[in-house]
Amino acid sequence: MRFLVLVFWILGMAGAVSADPRTISVTGEGVVAAVPDMAVLTLEVSEEAARASEALDSVAARAQAVFKRLKAFDIADRDMQTSAVSLSPLWTRERDTDQPPRIRGYRVSTRVTVRLRDLSQLQEIFDQVVADGANGFGGLQFALQSPAPLRDQARQKAVADARARAELYAEAAGVALGPVLSLSEAGAVSPRPMMMARAEMAADSAMPVAAGEMDIRASVSMVFAIADAAE
């Protein structure tokens, strides 16, 4: 009986060791800074009129003028997109009466999303499309045309950072660092450095814009074995 108890105790200890191997777990981060070379601009054309057809015709004509202007800047068709079209009634209610609200007119709006691959055109395009009829601004986002190589650089830096941390911990603990047991990516993102809030556009107001820099970030989790003393 004592022999069986001893066998079970030895097997239990072996299972505990295998379930909790000697490891060092770390995370690493990599960051690569880059200057944006593309901007995504959202413009809005809107109109209010007593009749829906009048508002639609006006918005359609002004939107066509905006597209024509963008093409004059050699912006390709694939970089221009109608991202939204809406029509909504405008209601009014007479004061001090029991009359139900009535429709006094209609508001029509359309949004155009444009990718600008030449940032030197940004200020001039702002000025021109306002003159052509764009009266709303949905936002401005800077981006990179080819972010993949920079993401890979950030990933390499993240792995190097994780290994450096593991080596530091191993040295501090007085142990030798063994091989990599697992590696997983926690995230690789390209955060937007600046997005300008929606605002009404005025033809007589210049809009200074600075692209600045954006960070490409990557994060990894790595598990290293602790090498045996003989290693």
BELSUL-V496108 format. One record per backbone hydrogen bond with DSSP energy under -1.0 kcal/mol. NH is the residue of the N-H (numbers start at 0). CO is the residue of the C=O. Records with the same first field share a line. If there is no record, write none. Layout:
# BELSUL-V496108
NH->CO ; CO
This chain:
# BELSUL-V496108
4->0
5->1
6->2
7->3
8->4
9->5
10->6
11->7
12->8
13->9
14->10
15->11
16->12
17->13
18->14
19->15
23->223
25->221
27->219
29->217
31->215
33->213
36->142
37->142
38->115
39->140
40->113
41->138
42->111
43->135
44->109
46->107
48->105
54->50
55->51
56->52
57->53
58->54
59->55
60->56
61->57
62->58
63->59
64->60
65->61
66->62
67->63
68->64
69->65
70->66
71->67
72->69
73->70
74->69
78->75
79->76
80->112
82->110
83->110
85->108
87->106
89->104
91->101
101->91
103->89
104->89
105->48
106->87
107->46
108->85
109->44
110->83
111->42
112->80
113->40
114->78
115->38
120->117
121->118
124->120
125->121
126->122
127->123
128->124
129->125
130->126
131->127
133->128
134->43
135->43
136->198
137->41
140->39
142->37
150->146
151->147
152->148
153->149
154->150
155->151
156->152
157->153
158->154
159->155
160->156
161->157
162->158
163->159
164->160
165->161
166->162
167->163
168->164
169->165
170->166
171->167
172->168
174->169
177->224
180->222
181->222
183->220
185->218
186->218
188->216
195->139
198->136
204->201
213->33
215->31
216->188
217->29
218->186
219->27
220->183
221->25
222->181
223->23
224->178
225->21
226->175
230->227
